[in-house]
Amino acid sequence: MTMLTPRTPAKLAPPGRSRRERKAAELESRTRLAGERLAGISAGPGVRALQSVDASPGGLTRAEAALRLERHGANVVAHERAPRWYVQLAKAFWNPFIAVLVLLAAVMYWQDPADPGVVILSVMVGISGLLRFWQEFRSGRAADALKRLVTTTCAVQRRAGSGSVPTTVEVPMDQVVPGDVVKLAAGDLIPADLRLLTAKDLMISQAALSGESLPVAKADTRAQDLGQQATTDPVEADNLALMGTSVTSGTATGVVVATGADTWFGSMAGSLVGERPQTNFDTGVRRVSFLLIRFMLVMVPVVFMINGLTKGDWDEAFLFGIAVAVGLTPEMLPMVVSANLARGAVAMSRRKVVVKRLNAIQNLGAMDVLCTDKTGTLTEDRIVLDRYLDVHGDEDGEVLEYGYLNAHFQTGLRNLMDQAVIDRVGEAEEVVVDTRFSMVDEIPFDFARRRMSVVLARNPLGGGSGTGSGTGEHVIITKGAVEEVLDLCTHMTDRGATVELTEQLRWHVTRIAEDNNRRGLRVLAVATRTVDTPRETYSVADEDGLTLVGFLAFLDPPKADAARALEGLADKGIEVKVVTGDNDLVAARVCADVGLDVGTVVLGPETDALDDAELRALAARTTVFAKVNPVQKARIVRALQAGGHTVGFLGDGINDAAALRDADVGISVDTAVDIAKESADIILLEKDLTVLEQGVLQGRTTFGNTIKYIKMTASSNFGNVFSVLVASAFIPFQPMLAIMLLVQNLVYDIAQLATPWDRMDEEYLRRPRNWDAKGIGRFMVTIGPISSIFDIAMFLIMWHVFAANSEASQSLFQSGWFVEGLLSQTLIVHMIRTRKIPFVQSRASWPVMVMTVLAVLTGLWLPFSPLASSLGFTALPAGYFPWLIGVLLAYCTLTQFVKTWYVRRFGTWL
C-alpha cells in the first residue's frame, strides 16, 4: 500500500532559471503530476483508491486522522493571506505620496544636511507609514479573528478505534486528510480531491475549474465500480469530485485522495492567487490621488519660477517650492482610507456583522436595492407543521405518516420543513419506524424538480399499515412542491379508496392547496407508488404514475420586527425586493403582512421569455419575484445592476450562490450552506434586517469620513496654491519660510488623524452613497478659492496695519500668515464636515474636537515658544489677534453662505 507524500517545490522545478520562470515551471509540473495521479486513480476501481491511501470504507480512526494531519499539514491551498509584519511594514511606506516626500527630503538633505526640514519631512513620512501599517496590521488580525467565527465544515466518517463502528462527524475543512471518507449532499463544497465510492443522482458544479456554467452529472458508481477509461483531464472524470467544486444535487460518498497543495485545484492555486479587482471606491481614491499629484507637478514649477524671478534667490525659491510640494501632497490619504475601513470592520463586528472583504464596506453603504428571500429575514425561520390534510382539506393521520417516512429516511439536504415533520411525530415513533421499514434508495432533492423521494421496503415484522399490504414490497414516497408533484400523479386517495385524478378533481385539490397558501401557509404535496418489480436502484424516471395522498401545511410566522426593519431600510433609501423560490401566494401574503407593497408578483418562468432590456424594466417596478430558480435569481440581480443600482443580495442557500457572486455586495449568514458563505462578502451572525441596517449605516459612515478627508484636502490644497501664487508675485520676500510651511503641514496632518473617528449627520446616512469623482472636482474649484480671499486679506492687514512690508519685517509677516493659515485650515474642517451650521446644528466627535483644539493651541504657541527663533518666527503683537478673529469669523461666515448656495445648486455637499 502506498501513501501520498507531500510534494515540495524543490522537487518540481529545476534550478538555474529566473524566479518567474521557475515559478511557471513549478506550477506546470505540479499540475501535470496532480493530473496524472488523479487519472490513474480514476481509471482503477474504488477498492484500489482506498488502498492507495491506506483507508477502508468505514473511514479513518481519530488517531490515524491526527497523525495524517500532522504529516500532510492543513488542507489549505495558496490563498490571499496577510504578509509577515515586516513585509506589511515595508508596503505601508510604498505609495506615491510617501515617495514624493522621500524624494523631497533627499533633495533638501543633498542641498543642506543640517536643514531642519529634513527632520520634519522624516517625521511626516514616519507618521503616515507607521500609522497605516498599524491600522492595516490590526485590521488584518481583526479580520482573521472575525473569519474564524464563520467555519466551513464537511461530513466525514470517523471511528473511535480500529474495531469501532464508523460515525459521521462534522470537521473543519482544513482538517480533512487523505483517507477520510466524506459524505456529500446538495449545498456542500467539495473539501478535497475525492474518488467517489457511491453516488446517487450526483450533480457537481465545476464552474470554478472548467468554466462550465451548467452542473455536470457524475457516474452512479453503486452497482459496479471498475473505474473508467483513462483521461488526461481530471475534471472530465465522472468518478472524481475535485476541490473547489460544489454539489448542486444528489448524494455521494468519496475517499479523499489528495488535500491542500496536492489537489488539482491546489496545483493551480499559485497562478490563481493575486490582487482582487479594484472596486469603484479604490478606483476613485486612486484617481483623486494622482489628480492631486499632477496638480502638484504643474503648480510647484510655476511657484518656483515666480519666486526665483521676482526674488532673485533661486536657492530659497527652490526650498520654498519643495515646501509647497509637501503642502500639496495628501500623504495621510492611504492611512485615512485604511483606518476608515479597519474601524468600520471592527465596528460592524460589534453589531454581529462579519466583513470578509474590507472594501465591501463601501459597497454596503452604496447599496440602494436589497434582494432577499423571505424565509428567516421577513419570517421567524421557525417552521412548524400546522396541519396535515387529505385531498378534501380534512386532517388525516396517513398523510402525516407518509410525510414522516419521507423526512426520516432521507439522507440528503434536510431542510426546516423535514425537521418540523419529524418534531411533530416525536422520538417514540422513530424507533417503531426503524423496525417496520428499511431504506432501499432515495432520489435526492434538486432545485429543478423541487421534490425528493425515498424508496422503502416493508420489513416482514411490520404487519398491516396504511402504507400498503404484504411484506417486502417497495413503496416510493414523494414529497415536494404542489405543482411538480401533481404533474406526476395519475390517481389520488379519497377516504381510503384510490380513484383516478380527473381534471375536475385536479382543479379541486389545487384549490385546497391554494386556499392554504392564501392563509400564509407553505404547502407540500405527498404522493406514493407501490413498485410492481422491486429492485435495488431507482431514478427520477420512477417518479411517475403517483397517487396523491394529501398535503402538509407549514407555518413560518412573520417576524414581529420585520415591518419596522423594512421601514428603516426604506428610510435609508434602500428598496427591498423579495426574490424567492417559494409559492407566489405564500410570498405575497407574507410580504403584505410585513407592510411591503406587493403589486404584481412575477414568476421565475415569466422572466425567461424576456430579453435583458425588458427584464431591466420589469425588475425596476416589481417588488416580489416567486418560484425563481438560481439562474433566474442571478439574472434579476444583473438586470437591476444594468439599471444603475448598487445591488445587495441576502441569501443562505445553494440556490443563492450565483446571485451572491453577481451582486455588488453578497450577504449571507453563518448558518448558511458552505458555498453561500464562501460566495458572500459579508456574513451576518443573525439573519435579521435590523442587523443589516446597522451595517449599512456603518458602511455609509466609513465612506463619508473618507470622502470628507478627500474633499478637505483637495479644496484646501487648491486654495493654498492661489494664495502662494499671489504672494509670490506681489510680495518682495518669501510669504512664508519653507520650514514654516513644513511645520504647518505637519500640525495639520496630525490633526486629521482623528477623521476616521468622526460621526456623520443623520441626513447624510439616509441616502446610499457612491463615488462621484466629478463632484470632488467641482467641490475643489468652488470651495478652495474662498481661503485665498482671506489669505490675501491677511496679507493686506500684515502689510498695511502692522507695516510688515520689508525684508527687515518679513518674519512678522510670515508669522502672521502662518497662524492665520493654520487656524483657518484647521477650523474649516468643521465647516466642510457637515452641510449644517457647525458647532450649532452639528458637532464633531470628541477625538476631532480634541485634535482641533491641540492644533489651534500649537499654532498660537509656536511664535512665542522656545522654538520660535530656530523656525524663523517672531512674537505677534496683541493687536494682531482681534484682526485674526475677525478674519476667521468672516471666513467661516462666507464659507457657510457658499455652502448653502452649493447645496441648493447641486443638491449635495459631501
ZAMARGU-4260 file (C-alpha; in steps of 0.2 Angstrom, whole numbers, plus 5000, padded with zeros to 4 digits):
<rodrens>
0) 5000/5000/5000 | 5006/5017/4996 | 5003/5034/5005 | 5003/5051/4997 | 5018/5061/5001
5) 5018/5080/5001 | 5027/5087/4987 | 5039/5102/4989 | 5043/5115/4976 | 5061/5110/4976
10) 5057/5093/4969 | 5047/5100/4954 | 5057/5115/4947 | 5075/5114/4941 | 5087/5127/4947
15) 5096/5139/4936 | 5081/5150/4930 | 5074/5166/4934 | 5062/5167/4948 | 5047/5169/4937
20) 5052/5155/4925 | 5055/5144/4940 | 5038/5148/4947 | 5030/5145/4930 | 5039/5128/4928
25) 5034/5123/4946 | 5016/5126/4943 | 5016/5117/4926 | 5025/5102/4934 | 5013/5102/4949
30) 4998/5102/4938 | 5004/5089/4927 | 5009/5077/4941 | 4992/5080/4950 | 4983/5076/4934
35) 4992/5060/4931 | 4990/5054/4948 | 4971/5058/4948 | 4969/5050/4931 | 4977/5034/4937
40) 4965/5034/4952 | 4950/5037/4941 | 4955/5023/4930 | 4955/5010/4943 | 4941/5003/4954
45) 4936/5011/4971 | 4945/4997/4981 | 4961/5002/4973 | 4958/5020/4978 | 4956/5015/4996
50) 4972/5005/4995 | 4982/5019/4988 | 4978/5030/5004 | 4978/5015/5016 | 4960/5018/5021
55) 4944/5007/5022 | 4926/5011/5018 | 4922/5015/5036 | 4935/5029/5036 | 4950/5033/5047
60) 4951/5031/5066 | 4953/5048/5076 | 4971/5043/5080 | 4975/5040/5061 | 4967/5056/5056
65) 4978/5066/5069 | 4994/5058/5063 | 4990/5061/5045 | 4985/5079/5048 | 5002/5081/5056
70) 5011/5073/5042 | 5002/5081/5027 | 4998/5098/5035 | 4981/5108/5035 | 4970/5105/5020
75) 4973/5123/5013 | 4979/5129/4996 | 4989/5145/4991 | 4977/5160/4995 | 4977/5178/4999
80) 4985/5180/5017 | 4992/5194/5026 | 5011/5195/5023 | 5023/5195/5038 | 5023/5210/5048
85) 5040/5217/5041 | 5033/5215/5023 | 5017/5224/5028 | 5028/5237/5036 | 5038/5240/5020
90) 5022/5240/5010 | 5014/5254/5021 | 5028/5266/5015 | 5026/5261/4997 | 5014/5274/4990
95) 5016/5288/4978 | 5013/5302/4992 | 5027/5295/5003 | 5038/5293/4988 | 5036/5311/4984
100) 5040/5316/5002 | 5056/5305/5002 | 5062/5312/4986 | 5059/5330/4993 | 5068/5325/5009
105) 5083/5318/4999 | 5084/5334/4989 | 5084/5345/5004 | 5097/5334/5013 | 5108/5335/4997
110) 5107/5354/4997 | 5109/5356/5016 | 5111/5341/5028 | 5108/5352/5043 | 5091/5358/5036
115) 5078/5355/5050 | 5065/5352/5036 | 5073/5335/5033 | 5068/5330/5050 | 5051/5337/5048
120) 5048/5328/5032 | 5055/5312/5040 | 5043/5314/5054 | 5029/5316/5042 | 5034/5300/5032
125) 5036/5290/5048 | 5018/5296/5055 | 5010/5292/5038 | 5018/5275/5036 | 5018/5269/5054
130) 5000/5273/5057 | 4995/5265/5040 | 5005/5249/5045 | 4997/5249/5062 | 4979/5251/5056
135) 4981/5238/5042 | 4990/5226/5054 | 4976/5227/5067 | 4963/5226/5054 | 4971/5210/5047
140) 4971/5202/5064 | 4954/5208/5067 | 4948/5201/5050 | 4956/5184/5054 | 4948/5183/5071
145) 4931/5188/5063 | 4933/5175/5049 | 4936/5161/5062 | 4919/5165/5069 | 4912/5158/5052
150) 4918/5140/5050 | 4916/5129/5035 | 4914/5110/5039 | 4911/5094/5030 | 4903/5077/5035
155) 4917/5064/5037 | 4916/5046/5043 | 4927/5043/5058 | 4930/5029/5070 | 4934/5029/5089
160) 4946/5014/5086 | 4950/5000/5074 | 4936/4989/5079 | 4923/5003/5082 | 4908/5007/5071
165) 4910/5022/5060 | 4900/5038/5064 | 4898/5053/5054 | 4905/5069/5061 | 4907/5087/5056
170) 4925/5093/5054 | 4933/5109/5048 | 4938/5108/5030 | 4956/5112/5034 | 4957/5096/5045
175) 4952/5084/5031 | 4966/5071/5027 | 4970/5058/5014 | 4960/5043/5018 | 4945/5052/5025
180) 4928/5045/5019 | 4917/5061/5015 | 4898/5061/5014 | 4891/5074/5001 | 4874/5081/4999
185) 4867/5096/4990 | 4874/5113/4995 | 4891/5105/5001 | 4908/5111/4995 | 4920/5098/4990
190) 4933/5099/5003 | 4947/5089/4994 | 4950/5078/4979 | 4939/5063/4981 | 4937/5047/4972
195) 4918/5043/4973 | 4914/5027/4981 | 4895/5029/4980 | 4885/5042/4970 | 4866/5044/4968
200) 4860/5057/4955 | 4875/5067/4959 | 4877/5084/4950 | 4893/5094/4953 | 4895/5112/4948
205) 4913/5113/4941 | 4912/5131/4935 | 4927/5136/4946 | 4938/5123/4937 | 4931/5121/4920
210) 4921/5137/4917 | 4906/5126/4913 | 4891/5135/4920 | 4879/5120/4920 | 4881/5107/4933
215) 4889/5090/4927 | 4882/5073/4931 | 4894/5061/4940 | 4893/5042/4937 | 4881/5031/4948
220) 4895/5020/4955 | 4885/5009/4967 | 4881/4995/4955 | 4898/4991/4948 | 4914/5002/4951
225) 4928/4996/4939 | 4934/5014/4935 | 4933/5022/4919 | 4944/5025/4903 | 4959/5035/4907
230) 4958/5054/4904 | 4971/5067/4905 | 4959/5080/4912 | 4953/5075/4930 | 4939/5087/4928
235) 4931/5076/4914 | 4932/5060/4925 | 4914/5056/4931 | 4920/5046/4946 | 4931/5061/4954
240) 4925/5076/4964 | 4938/5089/4965 | 4942/5103/4977 | 4934/5119/4973 | 4918/5112/4966
245) 4901/5110/4974 | 4886/5099/4975 | 4871/5105/4967 | 4860/5090/4969 | 4861/5071/4974
250) 4871/5062/4987 | 4888/5053/4987 | 4902/5046/4997 | 4920/5048/4992 | 4938/5044/4999
255) 4950/5059/5000 | 4965/5055/4988 | 4973/5072/4989 | 4972/5088/5001 | 4979/5105/5000
260) 4993/5109/4988 | 4992/5091/4981 | 4974/5093/4974 | 4971/5098/4956 | 4965/5115/4962
265) 4980/5117/4974 | 4992/5113/4959 | 4985/5128/4950 | 4982/5139/4965 | 4998/5148/4964
270) 4993/5155/4947 | 4975/5160/4955 | 4982/5170/4969 | 4983/5188/4966 | 4975/5205/4968
275) 4956/5206/4969 | 4948/5218/4955 | 4948/5235/4961 | 4931/5242/4967 | 4924/5259/4962
280) 4930/5265/4978 | 4948/5260/4975 | 4947/5267/4958 | 4940/5284/4964 | 4954/5286/4978
285) 4967/5282/4965 | 4961/5295/4953 | 4960/5308/4965 | 4977/5304/4972 | 4985/5306/4955
290) 4975/5321/4951 | 4982/5330/4966 | 5000/5323/4962 | 4998/5330/4944 | 4991/5346/4951
295) 5007/5347/4962 | 5019/5343/4947 | 5011/5358/4937 | 5010/5371/4951 | 5026/5368/4960
300) 5037/5373/4945 | 5026/5388/4942 | 5029/5394/4961 | 5047/5390/4959 | 5049/5401/4943
305) 5039/5416/4950 | 5049/5416/4966 | 5065/5414/4958 | 5062/5428/4945 | 5054/5440/4957
310) 5066/5437/4972 | 5082/5433/4963 | 5086/5420/4976 | 5085/5403/4967 | 5091/5393/4982
315) 5077/5400/4993 | 5065/5398/4979 | 5069/5380/4977 | 5067/5376/4995 | 5050/5386/4995
320) 5045/5376/4980 | 5049/5360/4989 | 5039/5366/5004 | 5024/5370/4993 | 5025/5352/4985
325) 5024/5345/5003 | 5009/5355/5007 | 5000/5349/4991 | 5004/5330/4995 | 4990/5321/5004
330) 5002/5309/5012 | 4989/5304/5025 | 4976/5298/5012 | 4982/5280/5012 | 4982/5280/5031
335) 4964/5288/5032 | 4957/5275/5020 | 4965/5261/5029 | 4959/5267/5046 | 4942/5270/5040
340) 4939/5253/5033 | 4948/5244/5048 | 4937/5254/5060 | 4922/5250/5050 | 4925/5232/5050
345) 4928/5232/5069 | 4913/5242/5072 | 4902/5231/5061 | 4908/5216/5071 | 4901/5223/5087
350) 4884/5223/5078 | 4886/5205/5073 | 4892/5208/5055 | 4907/5199/5049 | 4917/5208/5035
355) 4926/5195/5024 | 4932/5209/5012 | 4936/5226/5019 | 4931/5235/5003 | 4914/5228/5003
360) 4910/5240/5017 | 4909/5254/5005 | 4898/5244/4993 | 4886/5240/5008 | 4884/5259/5011
365) 4881/5262/4992 | 4868/5249/4991 | 4851/5255/4986 | 4842/5239/4982 | 4842/5224/4993
370) 4836/5207/4986 | 4832/5194/4999 | 4822/5178/5002 | 4808/5179/5014 | 4812/5165/5025
375) 4822/5170/5040 | 4823/5188/5035 | 4804/5193/5035 | 4798/5177/5044 | 4804/5169/5060
380) 4813/5154/5051 | 4804/5143/5063 | 4794/5131/5053 | 4781/5121/5062 | 4769/5108/5054
385) 4752/5117/5056 | 4741/5104/5048 | 4741/5088/5038 | 4727/5087/5026 | 4719/5074/5014
390) 4713/5079/4997 | 4697/5087/5004 | 4706/5098/5016 | 4702/5087/5032 | 4716/5082/5044
395) 4722/5064/5040 | 4735/5054/5050 | 4740/5044/5035 | 4747/5060/5027 | 4757/5063/5042
400) 4764/5045/5042 | 4770/5046/5024 | 4777/5063/5026 | 4787/5057/5041 | 4793/5042/5032
405) 4800/5053/5018 | 4808/5065/5030 | 4815/5052/5042 | 4824/5041/5029 | 4831/5054/5018
410) 4850/5057/5019 | 4851/5072/5008 | 4849/5091/5012 | 4837/5090/5026 | 4828/5107/5027
415) 4817/5115/5041 | 4801/5108/5035 | 4808/5090/5036 | 4813/5094/5054 | 4796/5101/5058
420) 4788/5084/5052 | 4800/5074/5062 | 4797/5086/5078 | 4778/5083/5076 | 4779/5064/5077
425) 4792/5063/5091 | 4806/5051/5096 | 4795/5036/5101 | 4788/5034/5083 | 4806/5035/5076
430) 4810/5019/5085 | 4795/5010/5078 | 4798/5016/5060 | 4815/5009/5060 | 4809/4992/5064
435) 4795/4992/5051 | 4804/4999/5036 | 4821/4998/5028 | 4829/5011/5017 | 4831/5005/4999
440) 4836/5020/4989 | 4832/5039/4988 | 4830/5051/4974 | 4838/5067/4981 | 4830/5084/4981
445) 4836/5097/4967 | 4830/5114/4963 | 4824/5110/4946 | 4812/5096/4951 | 4808/5104/4968
450) 4804/5087/4976 | 4813/5072/4983 | 4808/5054/4985 | 4813/5039/4996 | 4811/5021/4992
455) 4807/5010/5007 | 4804/4991/5009 | 4792/4985/5022 | 4800/4973/5034 | 4791/4956/5037
460) 4788/4961/5055 | 4779/4977/5050 | 4761/4970/5049 | 4747/4979/5041 | 4748/4998/5039
465) 4742/5012/5029 | 4757/5011/5018 | 4751/4995/5009 | 4748/4977/5012 | 4760/4962/5010
470) 4778/4961/5015 | 4794/4965/5007 | 4786/4977/4994 | 4794/4993/4989 | 4785/5010/4990
475) 4790/5026/4983 | 4786/5041/4994 | 4787/5058/4986 | 4786/5075/4994 | 4788/5092/4986
480) 4781/5107/4978 | 4762/5105/4974 | 4763/5109/4955 | 4778/5097/4952 | 4771/5083/4962
485) 4753/5085/4955 | 4761/5084/4937 | 4767/5066/4941 | 4750/5060/4949 | 4738/5050/4940
490) 4727/5045/4955 | 4723/5051/4972 | 4717/5043/4989 | 4699/5048/4993 | 4694/5042/5010
495) 4704/5026/5009 | 4700/5022/4991 | 4711/5025/4976 | 4702/5035/4962 | 4708/5042/4945
500) 4714/5060/4946 | 4702/5068/4933 | 4704/5086/4928 | 4690/5091/4939 | 4697/5083/4954
505) 4714/5090/4949 | 4706/5108/4950 | 4698/5103/4967 | 4715/5098/4975 | 4724/5113/4968
510) 4711/5124/4976 | 4714/5116/4993 | 4732/5120/4992 | 4729/5137/4986 | 4717/5141/5000
515) 4730/5136/5012 | 4743/5147/5003 | 4732/5162/5005 | 4732/5159/5023 | 4751/5161/5023
520) 4755/5143/5024 | 4768/5134/5014 | 4760/5118/5006 | 4769/5102/5001 | 4761/5088/4992
525) 4764/5070/4997 | 4761/5056/4984 | 4766/5037/4984 | 4768/5022/4972 | 4770/5004/4975
530) 4783/4996/4964 | 4777/4981/4955 | 4795/4974/4952 | 4806/4979/4967 | 4825/4982/4963
535) 4840/4990/4971 | 4842/5006/4962 | 4829/5019/4957 | 4830/5035/4947 | 4820/5051/4943
540) 4811/5041/4929 | 4802/5031/4943 | 4794/5046/4950 | 4779/5044/4938 | 4761/5037/4940
545) 4760/5043/4958 | 4745/5043/4969 | 4741/5059/4978 | 4739/5056/4997 | 4737/5074/5003
550) 4746/5089/5009 | 4757/5095/5023 | 4754/5114/5028 | 4768/5123/5037 | 4768/5140/5046
555) 4783/5152/5046 | 4776/5167/5055 | 4782/5184/5050 | 4794/5192/5062 | 4787/5204/5074
560) 4800/5217/5070 | 4801/5214/5051 | 4789/5228/5046 | 4799/5241/5057 | 4815/5234/5049
565) 4809/5236/5031 | 4803/5254/5036 | 4820/5258/5042 | 4828/5252/5026 | 4816/5262/5016
570) 4820/5277/5027 | 4839/5274/5022 | 4835/5274/5003 | 4835/5255/5001 | 4822/5247/4991
575) 4819/5229/4997 | 4814/5216/4983 | 4809/5198/4988 | 4816/5185/4977 | 4811/5168/4982
580) 4809/5151/4976 | 4793/5149/4986 | 4775/5149/4981 | 4768/5166/4974 | 4753/5166/4985
585) 4763/5162/5001 | 4776/5175/4996 | 4763/5188/4993 | 4754/5185/5009 | 4769/5186/5020
590) 4776/5202/5011 | 4759/5210/5013 | 4759/5205/5032 | 4775/5214/5034 | 4770/5230/5025
595) 4778/5228/5008 | 4768/5235/4993 | 4767/5218/4984 | 4759/5224/4967 | 4760/5211/4954
600) 4770/5195/4958 | 4782/5190/4944 | 4785/5171/4942 | 4803/5165/4938 | 4797/5157/4921
605) 4790/5173/4916 | 4807/5181/4916 | 4814/5168/4904 | 4804/5175/4890 | 4811/5192/4892
610) 4826/5200/4884 | 4838/5210/4895 | 4830/5227/4892 | 4813/5220/4896 | 4819/5212/4912
615) 4828/5228/4917 | 4811/5237/4916 | 4801/5224/4924 | 4814/5222/4939 | 4813/5240/4942
620) 4795/5240/4945 | 4792/5223/4953 | 4794/5220/4972 | 4791/5201/4973 | 4798/5188/4962
625) 4792/5170/4966 | 4796/5152/4960 | 4813/5159/4955 | 4827/5146/4951 | 4846/5150/4954
630) 4849/5156/4936 | 4834/5167/4936 | 4840/5175/4953 | 4857/5180/4946 | 4849/5187/4930
635) 4837/5198/4941 | 4852/5204/4950 | 4861/5208/4934 | 4846/5217/4927 | 4845/5228/4942
640) 4863/5232/4941 | 4861/5237/4922 | 4848/5249/4928 | 4861/5259/4938 | 4858/5251/4955
645) 4870/5245/4968 | 4863/5229/4972 | 4865/5218/4988 | 4859/5200/4989 | 4855/5192/5005
650) 4854/5173/5004 | 4859/5157/5013 | 4855/5143/5001 | 4865/5134/4987 | 4852/5141/4975
655) 4858/5159/4981 | 4877/5156/4977 | 4876/5163/4959 | 4867/5178/4964 | 4878/5181/4979
660) 4893/5182/4967 | 4885/5193/4954 | 4878/5206/4967 | 4889/5221/4971 | 4889/5215/4989
665) 4884/5197/4993 | 4877/5195/5011 | 4875/5178/5019 | 4873/5171/5037 | 4884/5160/5047
670) 4871/5146/5047 | 4871/5146/5028 | 4877/5132/5017 | 4895/5131/5013 | 4895/5138/4996
675) 4884/5153/5001 | 4896/5158/5014 | 4911/5156/5003 | 4902/5167/4989 | 4897/5181/5001
680) 4907/5197/5005 | 4898/5200/5022 | 4891/5187/5034 | 4878/5191/5047 | 4879/5182/5063
685) 4860/5185/5064 | 4848/5183/5049 | 4840/5200/5054 | 4837/5215/5043 | 4839/5226/5058
690) 4857/5220/5060 | 4859/5223/5041 | 4853/5241/5043 | 4866/5244/5056 | 4879/5238/5044
695) 4873/5249/5030 | 4874/5264/5042 | 4892/5259/5047 | 4896/5257/5028 | 4890/5275/5024
700) 4899/5282/5039 | 4915/5274/5033 | 4913/5281/5016 | 4908/5298/5022 | 4923/5300/5033
705) 4935/5295/5018 | 4926/5307/5006 | 4926/5321/5020 | 4945/5320/5021 | 4947/5319/5002
710) 4937/5335/4999 | 4945/5344/5014 | 4962/5340/5007 | 4958/5344/4989 | 4949/5361/4992
715) 4962/5366/5005 | 4977/5362/4993 | 4968/5371/4979 | 4966/5387/4989 | 4983/5387/4996
720) 4991/5387/4978 | 4981/5403/4974 | 4987/5411/4990 | 5005/5406/4986 | 5005/5412/4968
725) 4998/5429/4973 | 5010/5431/4987 | 5025/5426/4976 | 5020/5438/4963 | 5017/5454/4973
730) 5027/5452/4989 | 5046/5456/4988 | 5051/5442/5000 | 5045/5424/5004 | 5027/5425/5011
735) 5032/5410/5022 | 5048/5401/5025 | 5050/5383/5019 | 5052/5377/5037 | 5036/5386/5042
740) 5026/5378/5028 | 5033/5361/5033 | 5028/5364/5051 | 5011/5370/5046 | 5008/5355/5036
745) 5014/5343/5049 | 5002/5350/5063 | 4988/5350/5051 | 4991/5332/5046 | 4992/5326/5064
750) 4975/5335/5067 | 4967/5325/5053 | 4972/5308/5061 | 4955/5309/5070 | 4945/5310/5055
755) 4941/5291/5054 | 4933/5293/5072 | 4921/5307/5067 | 4902/5305/5066 | 4891/5308/5051
760) 4875/5318/5051 | 4859/5308/5051 | 4853/5316/5035 | 4869/5310/5026 | 4866/5292/5032
765) 4848/5292/5025 | 4854/5290/5007 | 4865/5277/4998 | 4882/5285/4994 | 4893/5281/4980
770) 4909/5288/4972 | 4907/5304/4962 | 4924/5310/4955 | 4916/5324/4945 | 4908/5331/4961
775) 4925/5331/4970 | 4932/5341/4956 | 4918/5353/4957 | 4919/5355/4976 | 4938/5358/4975
780) 4936/5373/4962 | 4921/5380/4971 | 4927/5380/4990 | 4946/5380/4988 | 4947/5399/4982
785) 4937/5405/4997 | 4953/5403/5008 | 4963/5413/4996 | 4952/5428/4998 | 4956/5428/5017
790) 4974/5424/5015 | 4975/5439/5004 | 4965/5449/5017 | 4978/5444/5030 | 4992/5449/5018
795) 4985/5466/5017 | 4982/5468/5036 | 5000/5462/5039 | 5007/5474/5026 | 4997/5490/5030
800) 4991/5488/5048 | 5007/5481/5055 | 5019/5488/5042 | 5027/5471/5039 | 5031/5477/5021
805) 5050/5475/5020 | 5063/5461/5021 | 5068/5468/5039 | 5050/5464/5045 | 5047/5449/5034
810) 5047/5437/5050 | 5032/5446/5057 | 5023/5445/5040 | 5027/5426/5039 | 5022/5423/5057
815) 5005/5431/5055 | 5001/5422/5039 | 5007/5405/5047 | 4995/5407/5062 | 4980/5413/5051
820) 4984/5399/5038 | 4985/5385/5051 | 4970/5390/5061 | 4959/5393/5045 | 4964/5376/5038
825) 4960/5368/5055 | 4944/5376/5058 | 4937/5374/5041 | 4937/5356/5044 | 4922/5359/5054
830) 4913/5369/5040 | 4916/5355/5027 | 4912/5340/5038 | 4893/5344/5038 | 4881/5353/5027
835) 4873/5361/5043 | 4879/5375/5054 | 4895/5369/5063 | 4895/5368/5082 | 4877/5373/5082
840) 4867/5361/5072 | 4881/5348/5070 | 4896/5344/5082 | 4911/5334/5078 | 4916/5319/5088
845) 4926/5322/5103 | 4943/5315/5095 | 4941/5328/5081 | 4937/5342/5093 | 4952/5337/5104
850) 4964/5337/5089 | 4957/5353/5083 | 4960/5362/5100 | 4978/5355/5100 | 4981/5361/5083
855) 4975/5378/5086 | 4984/5379/5103 | 5000/5373/5094 | 4998/5386/5080 | 4996/5400/5093
860) 5010/5394/5104 | 5024/5392/5091 | 5028/5411/5088 | 5030/5413/5107 | 5039/5396/5110
865) 5057/5392/5113 | 5057/5385/5095 | 5052/5402/5088 | 5069/5409/5083 | 5075/5392/5075
870) 5059/5391/5065 | 5060/5410/5060 | 5045/5416/5070 | 5043/5432/5078 | 5031/5435/5093
875) 5015/5443/5087 | 5008/5459/5094 | 4992/5459/5104 | 4983/5469/5091 | 4985/5455/5079
880) 4973/5444/5087 | 4957/5454/5085 | 4961/5455/5067 | 4964/5436/5067 | 4947/5433/5075
885) 4938/5444/5063 | 4946/5436/5048 | 4942/5419/5054 | 4924/5423/5058 | 4922/5431/5041
890) 4930/5416/5033 | 4918/5404/5042 | 4903/5415/5038 | 4907/5416/5019 | 4910/5398/5018
895) 4893/5394/5026 | 4884/5406/5013 | 4893/5397/4999 | 4889/5380/5007 | 4871/5385/5007
900) 4871/5390/4989 | 4881/5375/4984 | 4869/5363/4992 | 4854/5372/4984 | 4863/5372/4967
905) 4869/5354/4967 | 4859/5345/4980 | 4873/5338/4989 | 4888/5343/5000 | 4899/5328/5004
</rodrens>
